[in-house]
Amino acid sequence: MFRRMAIGIVAAATMIPLLASAQSPARPTSGQKVVLITGATSGLGREVAVRLAAGGAHVIAHGRDTSRGREVVDEITKAGKGSARFYAADLSSNADIRRFATAILADYQRLDVLVNNAGIGTVPAEREVTKEGIESRMQVNYLSGVLLTRLLLPRLLSSAPSRVVNVSSLSASPINFDDVMMEQGFSGGRAYGQSKLSQVMFTIDLAAELEGKGVTVNALHPATMMPTGMVLRTGRPARSTIDEGARAVLHLIQDAGVGTGQFYVGETLGRANAQAYDVDARARLKRLSEQLVGIR
Ligand SMILES: NC(=O)c1ccc[n+]([C@@H]2O[C@H](COP(=O)([O-])OP(=O)(O)OC[C@H]3O[C@@H](n4cnc5c(N)ncnc54)[C@H](OP(=O)(O)O)[C@@H]3O)[C@@H](O)[C@H]2O)c1
């Protein structure tokens, strides 16, 4: 797919202090694939960023932690293949996501792949709510991807063929529409699970909406219990490697035969929780999500 992509020209950088500050002057060169990865400061996202750059891509690395963001960019720059810039944005804030997207649209005339990877795991066990009153895992793991994808869609469409990859999980569990903000009987595992299933539901709907427009949308469970930040915080032992997860994400980014609207387990086609295939549940989630992030 890399070779088939048209050539892009990058506009002058727009610096938005603090929220979306690109610390590296790197720009994509003619014909270089541009990939945005959220949560590229740690774990899976970081590994995918480094590997994509090693394959020659320009990586827009996102995260919150500016010093770790700079480290990723430095590592990529020192390796001498590909290039990267870091943007900081807090995905728990819809205002911050909007500023981030505005910066990307101003700085990049091309976007070949968006990987919605950033997330909060099952720890902490306590319920947390964003400033906008949304349960945190639902916001960071799912709603942020909805808003960011919608805002960046014009660039993905004009760069087609392009791809959206949503990093979900097999830990997905059904949404209780009577208590989506999980005010009763909260558990970190259930909050994580409902946010992850929501990503799959979003994937199926968006893929159908974009059918024939050159933008494919897929979700995946990368690997089980990789030794990343969110897993290490649980105190439980790892059961797979970051290498396995990174290969699964790269498969969805690069392989010609992955299709669209699918849920992969590793590099194999899989099946998500039954609620993901319930048309009414997806319509309900879509309405609620658009209301929560303030889009039509
Ligand atoms: N690890 C596994 O075994 C496993 C299994 C299935 C699925 N997954 C999925 O893989 C993805 C990557 O997770 P990981 O395992 O690599 O975990 P990780 O090492 O903890 O990385 C999480 C990333 O998300 C970012 N992030 C968290 N909260 C954020 C916020 N409010 N705003 C912006 N960025 C935020 C972090 O950025 P900062 O550090 O800069 O804050 C970090 O880069 C997640 O979607 C996860 O659900 C992981």
The ligand as an SDF file (V2000), in Angstrom:
LIG
                    3D

 48 52  0  0  0  0  0  0  0  0999 V2000
   -1.1250   -4.4260   26.8340 N   0  0  0  0  0  0  0  0  0  0  0  0
   -1.9760   -5.3620   26.4040 C   0  0  0  0  0  0  0  0  0  0  0  0
   -1.8020   -6.5790   26.6480 O   0  0  0  0  0  0  0  0  0  0  0  0
   -3.1480   -4.9680   25.5640 C   0  0  0  0  0  0  0  0  0  0  0  0
   -4.0720   -5.9650   25.1960 C   0  0  0  0  0  0  0  0  0  0  0  0
   -5.1590   -5.6020   24.4070 C   0  0  0  0  0  0  0  0  0  0  0  0
   -5.2890   -4.2970   23.9830 C   0  0  0  0  0  0  0  0  0  0  0  0
   -4.3900   -3.3510   24.3600 N   0  0  0  0  0  0  0  0  0  0  0  0
   -4.5830   -1.9810   23.8870 C   0  0  0  0  0  0  0  0  0  0  0  0
   -3.3610   -1.4740   23.3710 O   0  0  0  0  0  0  0  0  0  0  0  0
   -3.3960   -0.0310   23.4190 C   0  0  0  0  0  0  0  0  0  0  0  0
   -2.0560    0.5060   23.8740 C   0  0  0  0  0  0  0  0  0  0  0  0
   -1.8890    0.2410   25.2510 O   0  0  0  0  0  0  0  0  0  0  0  0
   -0.5270   -0.2840   25.8960 P   0  0  0  0  0  0  0  0  0  0  0  0
   -0.7810   -1.6740   26.2970 O   0  0  0  0  0  0  0  0  0  0  0  0
    0.6110    0.0290   24.9950 O   0  0  0  0  0  0  0  0  0  0  0  0
   -0.4830    0.5940   27.2190 O   0  0  0  0  0  0  0  0  0  0  0  0
    0.4690    1.7490   27.7610 P   0  0  0  0  0  0  0  0  0  0  0  0
    1.8980    1.3360   27.6720 O   0  0  0  0  0  0  0  0  0  0  0  0
   -0.0620    2.0650   29.1160 O   0  0  0  0  0  0  0  0  0  0  0  0
    0.2550    2.9610   26.7510 O   0  0  0  0  0  0  0  0  0  0  0  0
   -0.8940    3.7680   26.8070 C   0  0  0  0  0  0  0  0  0  0  0  0
   -0.6890    5.0040   25.9470 C   0  0  0  0  0  0  0  0  0  0  0  0
   -1.8990    5.7600   25.9870 O   0  0  0  0  0  0  0  0  0  0  0  0
   -1.5900    7.1130   26.2840 C   0  0  0  0  0  0  0  0  0  0  0  0
   -2.6450    7.7470   27.0680 N   0  0  0  0  0  0  0  0  0  0  0  0
   -3.2550    7.2660   28.1850 C   0  0  0  0  0  0  0  0  0  0  0  0
   -4.1400    8.1670   28.6550 N   0  0  0  0  0  0  0  0  0  0  0  0
   -4.0910    9.2350   27.8150 C   0  0  0  0  0  0  0  0  0  0  0  0
   -4.7600   10.4920   27.7630 C   0  0  0  0  0  0  0  0  0  0  0  0
   -5.6610   10.8770   28.6840 N   0  0  0  0  0  0  0  0  0  0  0  0
   -4.4480   11.3470   26.7590 N   0  0  0  0  0  0  0  0  0  0  0  0
   -3.5280   11.0130   25.8430 C   0  0  0  0  0  0  0  0  0  0  0  0
   -2.8630    9.8550   25.8280 N   0  0  0  0  0  0  0  0  0  0  0  0
   -3.1360    8.9740   26.8050 C   0  0  0  0  0  0  0  0  0  0  0  0
   -0.2980    7.0670   27.0830 C   0  0  0  0  0  0  0  0  0  0  0  0
    0.3460    8.3190   26.9230 O   0  0  0  0  0  0  0  0  0  0  0  0
    1.2530    9.0020   28.0990 P   0  0  0  0  0  0  0  0  0  0  0  0
    2.0560    7.8910   28.6850 O   0  0  0  0  0  0  0  0  0  0  0  0
    2.0560   10.0120   27.3630 O   0  0  0  0  0  0  0  0  0  0  0  0
    0.2850    9.5580   29.0720 O   0  0  0  0  0  0  0  0  0  0  0  0
    0.4370    5.9110   26.4330 C   0  0  0  0  0  0  0  0  0  0  0  0
    1.1940    6.3600   25.3210 O   0  0  0  0  0  0  0  0  0  0  0  0
   -4.5930    0.3300   24.3070 C   0  0  0  0  0  0  0  0  0  0  0  0
   -5.6620    0.7590   23.5090 O   0  0  0  0  0  0  0  0  0  0  0  0
   -4.9490   -1.0010   24.9760 C   0  0  0  0  0  0  0  0  0  0  0  0
   -6.2920   -1.0730   25.3410 O   0  0  0  0  0  0  0  0  0  0  0  0
   -3.3310   -3.6570   25.1300 C   0  0  0  0  0  0  0  0  0  0  0  0
  1  2  1  0
  2  3  2  0
  2  4  1  0
  4  5  1  0
  4 48  2  0
  5  6  2  0
  6  7  1  0
  7  8  2  0
  8  9  1  0
  8 48  1  0
  9 10  1  0
  9 46  1  0
 10 11  1  0
 11 12  1  0
 11 44  1  0
 12 13  1  0
 13 14  1  0
 14 15  2  0
 14 16  1  0
 14 17  1  0
 17 18  1  0
 18 19  2  0
 18 20  1  0
 18 21  1  0
 21 22  1  0
 22 23  1  0
 23 24  1  0
 23 42  1  0
 24 25  1  0
 25 26  1  0
 25 36  1  0
 26 27  1  0
 26 35  1  0
 27 28  2  0
 28 29  1  0
 29 30  1  0
 29 35  2  0
 30 31  1  0
 30 32  2  0
 32 33  1  0
 33 34  2  0
 34 35  1  0
 36 37  1  0
 36 42  1  0
 37 38  1  0
 38 39  2  0
 38 40  1  0
 38 41  1  0
 42 43  1  0
 44 45  1  0
 44 46  1  0
 46 47  1  0
M  CHG  2   8   1  16  -1
M  END
$$$$
